[in-house]
Amino acid sequence: MTTENWQSMLEEPGLPPLDVTDLNTSWGWSAGNVVSTTGEMIEAFGALAAGRLLPAEQHREMWTTVSTTAPPTATRR
């Protein structure tokens, strides 16, 4: 998808909503398999970002960055 062709991915205006409740994305293994409304997703990610979804230590660990490069003398676990 590019900035030039993204509109071609949209459904025609006026079509009724497509119920995707019974679709299963598990063929993609870790595809997430989330069926939700945009509002629910915003609420869930807002809670995750604000620290209302995970215990404090897990939330802190989730937002802790680590180096992706190690000094040549470092040993990796």
GROMACS elastic network, one bead per residue, 0.5 to 0.9 nm:
[ bonds ]
;  ai    aj funct       b0    kb
    1     4     6  0.80424   500
    1     5     6  0.62245   500
    1     6     6  0.57707   500
    1     9     6  0.83251   500
    2     5     6  0.54031   500
    2     6     6  0.58597   500
    3     6     6  0.58231   500
    3     7     6  0.85353   500
    4     7     6  0.77620   500
    4     8     6  0.89863   500
    5     8     6  0.55332   500
    5     9     6  0.74751   500
    6     9     6  0.55375   500
    6    10     6  0.75217   500
    7    10     6  0.54845   500
    7    11     6  0.87593   500
    8    11     6  0.79847   500
   10    13     6  0.84943   500
   11    14     6  0.86532   500
   11    15     6  0.72580   500
   12    15     6  0.60922   500
   13    16     6  0.88353   500
   14    17     6  0.89986   500
   15    18     6  0.84718   500
   19    22     6  0.78319   500
   19    23     6  0.87936   500
   20    23     6  0.53324   500
   20    24     6  0.87021   500
   20    35     6  0.71903   500
   21    24     6  0.82768   500
   21    35     6  0.61887   500
   21    36     6  0.84803   500
   22    35     6  0.88729   500
   23    33     6  0.85533   500
   23    35     6  0.84418   500
   24    27     6  0.75189   500
   24    33     6  0.63942   500
   24    34     6  0.89417   500
   25    28     6  0.59180   500
   25    29     6  0.76574   500
   25    30     6  0.85480   500
   25    31     6  0.60641   500
   25    32     6  0.74111   500
   25    33     6  0.52263   500
   25    34     6  0.84088   500
   26    29     6  0.50086   500
   26    30     6  0.68994   500
   26    31     6  0.62605   500
   26    32     6  0.76717   500
   26    33     6  0.63313   500
   27    30     6  0.84650   500
   27    31     6  0.78343   500
   28    31     6  0.50814   500
   28    32     6  0.85417   500
   28    33     6  0.89399   500
   29    32     6  0.80061   500
   29    33     6  0.89990   500
   30    33     6  0.78089   500
   31    34     6  0.82919   500
   36    39     6  0.81758   500
   36    40     6  0.62238   500
   36    41     6  0.66328   500
   37    40     6  0.51987   500
   37    41     6  0.63475   500
   37    42     6  0.87042   500
   38    41     6  0.51202   500
   38    42     6  0.61843   500
   38    43     6  0.86044   500
   39    42     6  0.51280   500
   39    43     6  0.61705   500
   39    44     6  0.86336   500
   40    43     6  0.50436   500
   40    44     6  0.61016   500
   40    45     6  0.86014   500
   41    44     6  0.50770   500
   41    45     6  0.60668   500
   41    46     6  0.82783   500
   42    45     6  0.53134   500
   42    46     6  0.58532   500
   42    47     6  0.84936   500
   43    46     6  0.50615   500
   43    47     6  0.61530   500
   43    48     6  0.86108   500
   44    47     6  0.51755   500
   44    48     6  0.62072   500
   44    49     6  0.86825   500
   44    53     6  0.79384   500
   45    49     6  0.60264   500
   45    50     6  0.84056   500
   45    53     6  0.88688   500
   46    49     6  0.51720   500
   46    50     6  0.59861   500
   46    51     6  0.85309   500
   46    52     6  0.84108   500
   46    53     6  0.89997   500
   47    50     6  0.51265   500
   47    51     6  0.60827   500
   47    53     6  0.54597   500
   47    54     6  0.87206   500
   48    51     6  0.54133   500
   48    52     6  0.60276   500
   48    53     6  0.50246   500
   48    54     6  0.69355   500
   48    59     6  0.79164   500
   49    52     6  0.77275   500
   49    53     6  0.82367   500
   49    59     6  0.83606   500
   50    53     6  0.79253   500
   50    59     6  0.89437   500
   51    54     6  0.62207   500
   51    55     6  0.76525   500
   51    56     6  0.68912   500
   51    59     6  0.60390   500
   51    60     6  0.84749   500
   52    55     6  0.78676   500
   52    56     6  0.85592   500
   52    59     6  0.87860   500
   53    56     6  0.89781   500
   53    59     6  0.81348   500
   54    57     6  0.80438   500
   54    58     6  0.60683   500
   54    59     6  0.56088   500
   55    58     6  0.54641   500
   55    59     6  0.61620   500
   55    60     6  0.86861   500
   56    59     6  0.50690   500
   56    60     6  0.61042   500
   56    61     6  0.85930   500
   57    60     6  0.51030   500
   57    61     6  0.61491   500
   57    62     6  0.85621   500
   58    61     6  0.50167   500
   58    62     6  0.60222   500
   58    63     6  0.87257   500
   59    62     6  0.50828   500
   59    63     6  0.64989   500
   59    64     6  0.87508   500
   60    63     6  0.53676   500
   60    64     6  0.62092   500
   61    64     6  0.50236   500
   61    65     6  0.82343   500
   62    65     6  0.80341   500
   66    69     6  0.88939   500
   67    70     6  0.68988   500
   70    73     6  0.79553   500
   70    74     6  0.61005   500
   70    75     6  0.81827   500
   70    76     6  0.81264   500
   71    74     6  0.53964   500
   71    75     6  0.86872   500
   72    75     6  0.82271   500
